[in-house]
Amino acid sequence: MGILDTIIHTKQTESLNQFNPSEVVKEVLELLKERDRKILAFRYGLEGSEAKTLAAIGKEHN
């Protein structure tokens, strides 16, 4: 492996070590309208909520 390969590998490893999927999800959810964010949070159990079916979410929010 050459020096350039070593540098590229090091940079990729650093990027992966700094990657935080939870933070990415949080940032993306903040871009949504509040209603849409809540629906996704309820559906997938995000933001401390319990995962629910779409039918259950629909009953609660209609």
KAWOMO-V724300 format. One record per backbone hydrogen bond with DSSP energy under -1.0 kcal/mol. NH is the residue of the N-H (numbers start at 1). CO is the residue of the C=O. E is the energy in kcal/mol with one decimal. If there is no record, write none. Layout:
nh = (NH | NH)
co = (CO | CO)
e = (E | E)
This chain:
nh = (6 | 7 | 8 | 9 | 10 | 11 | 12 | 13 | 14 | 15 | 16 | 17 | 18 | 24 | 25 | 26 | 27 | 28 | 29 | 30 | 31 | 32 | 37 | 38 | 39 | 40 | 41 | 42 | 43 | 44 | 46 | 49 | 52 | 57 | 58 | 59 | 60 | 61)
co = (2 | 3 | 4 | 5 | 6 | 7 | 8 | 9 | 10 | 11 | 12 | 13 | 14 | 20 | 21 | 22 | 23 | 24 | 25 | 26 | 28 | 29 | 33 | 34 | 35 | 36 | 37 | 38 | 39 | 40 | 41 | 46 | 42 | 53 | 54 | 55 | 56 | 57)
e = (-2.1 | -2.4 | -2.6 | -2.7 | -2.3 | -2.5 | -2.5 | -2.3 | -2.3 | -2.3 | -2.4 | -2.2 | -1.5 | -1.9 | -2.5 | -2.2 | -2.4 | -2.3 | -2.7 | -1.7 | -1.3 | -1.3 | -2.6 | -2.5 | -2.2 | -2.3 | -2.5 | -2.9 | -2.7 | -2.3 | -2.2 | -1.9 | -1.8 | -2.1 | -2.7 | -2.1 | -1.7 | -1.6)
